[in-house]
Amino acid sequence: MNINSNENYLSLVITALDELIAPEVNSAAAKTAVEMMKTTLNELRKREADAPVVIKTCIVEGRKVLVDMLLCAGEAQPIFKEIGNELHFDCLLLEYQQLTSQLHAVSETLRAEHSGDQVAGLLRRVAEWELSYYTNTAALKVAEAPKFENPRQPLTKSALQDFINSLDEHIGAPVQLDKFESLMGGFGKQTFLCSYKKPDGRTRELVVRKSDPMPIMLHGSCLLDNEHALLCALPEDYPAPKPLAYAAQWQNVDGDFYIMDRSAGEVPGAFLHGMNKEMPEEVFLDLAEMLGQLHSVPLNTFSDYAEKYDAPNILQGTVADSYRANLAGWAGYIQEQEHLPSPYLIWLMNWLETNLPEDTRTPVLVHGDFNIHNVLVNEGRISAILDWECAGFGATEQDLAYIRPHISQHIEWTKFLNHYLAHGGREPDEAMMNYGMVYAALRTNLAGNKATFNLQQGRNRDLRYSMVELGFTPSFMNLALNSAKG
């Protein structure tokens, strides 16, 4: 996969400083620091672009000055090493610094031991030479960040308020939002929090889940309407978000969204970095219980959903049939959508297709991203399972393999597994665990590829997506390769 350039990363950081950090900065010292950071980062951008040419030219000119100064001082002529086509700034910088030291030494000699107009002229010439680098680099222009023109607008407080007031329950009794803020979080969707006062004076908090204006995945439950329909199909008593209303092409907003009541609790950790703090054992047993309950939901619960959003016969086939259909879908998606070249993805698809076990069990609904970063914990217990965009039908082992590394860091895996089995889970087939883990990596690696492609094309300038290459992509590549050894 093509790697992001230094220029791309630097311009992303500057964009974040401008759009996210600077507006939140209050003190004069902090504002000054932000401006100095931007100046420094733009200097680094120049060093990744045209500054090497400037410093190389300075070296060539500085050598000419040194020759003339040594002639005047009556000293031996230097032998310079060939610069050639070298344009790496740090290598040229080392040569420049050595040349500066030589010019400094001969300038001291000339000043101490010689005099006259020639010496004065040479000393001025070397002073002008030293200034030239700064003058010429200051004149360099940094490239504008690539832009992708989107004719539609981000979700605003007023647009969201208009949508809420268009719902039946608010006709004739409009509400006014008193809070609307973006929440940092996952990479596949945008999330917002809003609130308003109800007629009885109590505050109602809503969460908005919205498509990114440049989605990183356009297949399966990663599509927002697909995810919304799946959440609506889940049993009412399952602890998942309950959508209240879906906004399709609302006003001029740059992506569909749906709203739901905010669930109590906080996310206890991140996939790559683990738990934010110690959690009681009950949290991990709740995970086992909820995963067991999910895997025991009767397949006919999803008949209408599968008819509209999946292959209708996927619920009548086997686990092996599910994965064959899923892989065919992903292969078609890869052909249809533009991605960065990746030999790794070719290997991954080939391994999944050639190593698919002939599993004759019936499939279950698989969450696909069931882990500590996608749950809410309230007062020491799990209150909700979040982010269903990786869900699909397949083997229970896909979820179990995915969560086992994290669970094993906190409680014994056998204890988790027994609790899972006691709440409707299916006895795992160890032979399917590796396959489940490799398959789980497919969607994340495809999404990461597309996210990096969007950054490189200027379709997205969100700093969060730099974390794909700097964390998620290598982690999931490694996960799949290690699991495929077995």
N, C-alpha and C positions, 0 to 999 in steps of 0.2 A: 504494500500500500504506500502511496506517495506520502512522504513525511512533510509535516508543516515546516515552512521556512521560518528562520529567525525574524524576518521582516513581518510575517503574518502574526507571530506571537506578540512581538513588540507593539504592533499597531492595535491588536486586541486589548492589550493592557492599557494603552493610552485611551482607547475608546471607553473602557471601564472607568478609568480615572475621571474622564470628562462627564460621562453620563450617570454613573452610579455613586462615585465617591465624592467628587467635588460638590455636588448639590447638598450633601449631608455634612460637609465640613463647616464649622462655625468659627473657630478661633483664627486670628490673623496668622499665627505661626503655622497652623496646619494648612491653611490656604496657600501660604508661601511654599510650604514643603511639597504640596501637590504640584504647584507650578514648576518647582525645581525637578521633581521626579519626571514630569512630562518633558522638560528640556533635556534631561539626561537620557531618557529613553529615545527621544528623537535623535540625539547624537549617536546612540547605538544603531539606530536605523540607518543613519548615514554611513556608518562603518560597515554595514552589510550591503551597501549599495555603491556609491561613487567615491567615498572617502579613501579607499585603497588607491584609486588612481591619483588622487590629490597627493597622498603621502609618498607615492612612488615618484611622482614628478618632483616633489621636494627633495627626495634623496638624490635624484639625478642632478638637480641644480645645486644642492649642497655640496656634492662631490666636486663640482666645478669651482665653487668658492674655496673649498679646502685646498685644491691644487694651486690656485693662485696665491693663497695665503702662505702655503708652504714654500712656494717659489720666492716670495718676498722675504721670508724668514731664512732662506738659504738652507732649508731642510730637504731631506730625501722625499721623493714622490711616493705616495701610497699605492698599494696594489688593491684594487677593489674586487670583491667577488661579484660574479654575474647575478643580477637580479632576475633576469629572464622574464617569464610570464607570471611570476608570483604576484598574486593579488589577495592573499590572505592578510587581513589587517594586522593581526598580532605579530606575524613574521616580519612584515614591513616595519612595524613599530619598533621591534628590536633593532633592526638595521638603522632606523632613524635615530634611536636613542644613542647608539654607538657613534654615529656620525656627529651628533650634537656634542658628545663628550670630546671628540677629536677637535671639533671647531672651537669649543670652549678653551681647550688647552693651547691651541696655536694662537687664539686671540689674546690670551694672557701673555704669551711669549712676545707677540708683536707689540703689544702695549708697553711691556716692560723694557724691551731691548731695541725697539725701532721707533722711528718717528717720521713725520712728513705727510704730505698730502696722499701718497699712495696708501700708507697704513691707515690713515683716517678714512679713506674711501673704502678700503677692505672691511674695516670694522663696521662701518655703516651698512655695507652690503650684506654682511653676515647677520646683522640685526634685522634688516629687512627680510632676509631669508627666513629667520626664525618666526617672524610675524606671518609670513606667507601662508603657512599651513592653516592657521586660525582664520585668516581672511578668506581663503578659498573654501574651506569647509563651511564657514558661516554662510557663504553664498549658495551652497548646495540646497536644493529643495527636496524635502522628503515626499515620497510618493503618496498620493491620496489613497486611503484604504479603498479596496474594491467595493463597489456599491451595487446592490440589487434593488432595482426600483419596484416597490410594491404599491400598486394603486390603491390598496385598501389600508385601513388604519388599525393600530393596536386597540385592544379593548380599553375603553375609558370608563370612568365612574358613571358618567351620564348615560352612556350606551347601555351599561349593565343595569342601571336604575330603570331606564325605559323598558328593558326586557322584563324585569321583575314586575313592573307595574302593568305589563301587558297580560300577565297571568290572571286567570279567573278570580283567584282569591283576593286580588288587589284592585279589580275593576271597581271604581267608585270609592276606593279607599287607598289611594296611592301612598307609597312610603318614600322616605328620603334617606339615602345611604349616608351614614355618618362616618363610615370607614371603608376604604378600598385600597388594598395594598397587594403587591406581588410577593409571593413566597418563593424563596429559593428551594430547590429540591431536585426532582428527577430531571432527566434530559429529554424525555420523549414528549412531554406536554408542558404547557404553562399552567401555573396554579396561582389563584388569587383568593384572598380572604376579604369578605365584606360583611357589614352589619347594619342593622337599622332597628329603630324602636317600634315595637308592636303597640297596638292600641292600649294594652294593659300596662304599658310602661316598661315591660321587660325587653331585653336586647335579644335579637335573633341573629345568629352568626351563620353565614353561608360560605361554602367553599365553591370556587369556580374552577372547573377543569377544562382547559381549552387547547385546541390544536395549535401547534406552533405554526407561524406563517410559512415556514419552510420545513415541513416535517422531515424527520430522519428515517421514518419508516412508513410505508404506505401499503401495508399488507396485513391481512388478518385482524386480530383484535387490537393491533396498533392503531388502526383507524378509529377515530373517536366515536363515530356512530356505532361501530361494531362493539367497542368496549362498553358503551352506554347500554346497548341492547343486552349484552351479557350480564351486566349488573342488574338489569331489570328482570332477567330470567332466573337469577339466583333465588333460592328460597328466602322468604321474608325474614325468617329467624336467623339467617346466617349473618355474622358480623362483618358485613361489607357495606360500603357507602350506598345509600339509597338515593338515586337520582330523582330530582323533583321535576325538572323541565329541561328540554333540549332546545338550544338556539341554533337553527340552521341558517347560515347566510344572513345573520341579523345585521340590519342597517349596513354599515360599510366596514364591519369588523373583519380583520384579516384571518379569521379562522372560526370554525364552529366551537361552541362550548356548551356545557351543561352545568347546572347548579345542584347542590345538595346541602343538607344541614351539616354543620361542622360536628364531627365526632370529638368527644373529649379525649385528651391524652396528648402525648408527644412521641415522636419517632425516637427510639432508644439508641440508634446507631446507624452506621453506614456500611455498605457491603465491603469496601476495601479497608476500612479502618476499624471495624468492629464496634463494640458497644461504647457509648459515651460514658457510661458509669455502670457499676455493678447492679445487676438485676436479680431479684429473688428467683428461686427455682420455679416458682409458680408461673412465671412468664414463659419459660421454655416448655413447661408442661401444657400451658394454654396453646402454645404454637402446635404441639403434638395433637392436642384435642381438635383444634380447628382444621388442621390438615387432614386428620382422619375423617372429620365430618364432611369436608369438601370432597374427598375421594369416595365417599359413600352416597353422595347425592345421586338419585336414580337418573339414568341417562335420558329417560323420556321427559324429564323436566326441561330439557333443552331442545325439544323437538322443533318448536317454532323458530328458535334462534338458529339452529343448524340449517333449517330449510332456507333461511334468508341469507345467512352469513357464512355458511360453510358448505361442505358437500353433504347433501341430505342423507346419503347412505353411510356417512362416517359413523353414525351411532349404531348401525346394524353390523358393522364389521369387527375385525379384531384389532388389537393394539398394532400389530404389524401393518394391517391395512391403513390405519390412521397415519402412521409415519410415512408410508409410501405416498399417500395422498398429500400429506404435509410437505414432504420433500419435493414432490412434483410442483406444488404451489410455489415453493421458494425458488425452485429452478426457473420457473416462468417469470417470477418477479425479478430475479437477477437479470434475466434477459431483457425485460421491459424497461427497467430503471437504470439510469446512468450511475455507475459506481467507479471508484478508483481501482486501477488494476491491482490484483492481489493473488499471487500464487497460493497463499495460505487458504483463501476461500475456496479455491479449486480443490485443494487437498481435502478440506473439511467436508465439502459436499460429496466428494468421491468416497471418503471414509464412511460417511453416514449411509450412503446408498449401498455400498458393498458389504457393510457389516451389520445391516439391519437384522436383528434376530427374528425368527419366525415365532413371534409371541401370539398365541391363539386366545389369550384372555380378552375380555371386553375392555374397551378403553374407559377412562374416567376423565372428568374435567381436571386439567392440570393448570395450576396458577401460573407456573413458568418463571416466577421471580419471587417465590415464597421465602422470605428471609427477614432478618431483623430490621432492615432498612425500609420495609414496606408494611410495618405494623404501627399502631398507636398503643401506647401503654398508659393507663390511667390508674393511679393509686395501686401500682404494683400488679395490675392485671391487664391483659390485652383487651382493648375495646373495639378495634377494627382492623381488618386486613385491607390494605390499600393497593393501588396501581395494578390493574388487571390487564394491562396492555400486552402482556406476554402469554395470556391464557390460550388454551387450545385443548384438543382431545388427544390423549396419549396414555403413557404408562405412569403409574404412581411413582416409579423409581426416578422419574425426571425431577420431581419436586424433592424427593428424599435425598437423592445424590447431591442436589444443589444446596440443601440446607445442612447436610451432615458435617461439613468442615467447621461451620460456625457453632453448631450445637455441641460438638465434641470438645470445644474449648471451655464449655461451661458446666455441662452435666454429662453423665455417661450416656453414650448413644443407645445402649440397650434399654435404659430407663425411658428415654424419649420414645423409642420405637414401640415398647410395650404399651405406653400410654396412647400412642397413635393407634395401635391395633385395638385397644380397648374401646376406642371411640369411632369404630367403623373403618379404620384403615385396612389395607390389604397387605398380607405378608409379602415382603419384597423378594424379588428374584435377584440375587446378587449379580447374576450374569447381565442383568439389564441396567445395573447402576452406572457402569462406565458409559454405556450408550446414552443413557439419560443425561449424564453430565456433558458429553460432547454435543448432544443435540441442543441442550440449554445454551451452549456457547454460540450457536449459529445465529440466533436472532440478535444477540448483543454485538457480535462482530460485524454483522451486516449493518446494524444501526450505527455502529461506530465508524464504519467505512463511509456511510452516507453523510454522517455529521461532519467528518473531516473534509469530505468532498465539498459540502456546502460552505465550510469555512474558506477553503482554498479558492472557491469560485466567487466569494464575496456575497453569497446568498444569506449568510448569517454572520453577524459580528458579535455574538454573545461569548464572553470570556469563558463561561461554563463549559463550552464545547471544546476548549483546549484540554480539559481534563480527560476527554475521551482518549486522546493519544498519550497523555501523560499518566494514565492510570488504568482505565477500563480495557482498552485494546490489548496491551501486553498481558494483563491479568487473565482475560478470557482466552486469548490465544494459548497461553501457558496451561490453563485449565483443560482445554480440549486436547492439547498435545500430550499432556501427562495422562489423561484419562484414556486416550486411545492406545496407550502402550499395552493395556491389559487385554 
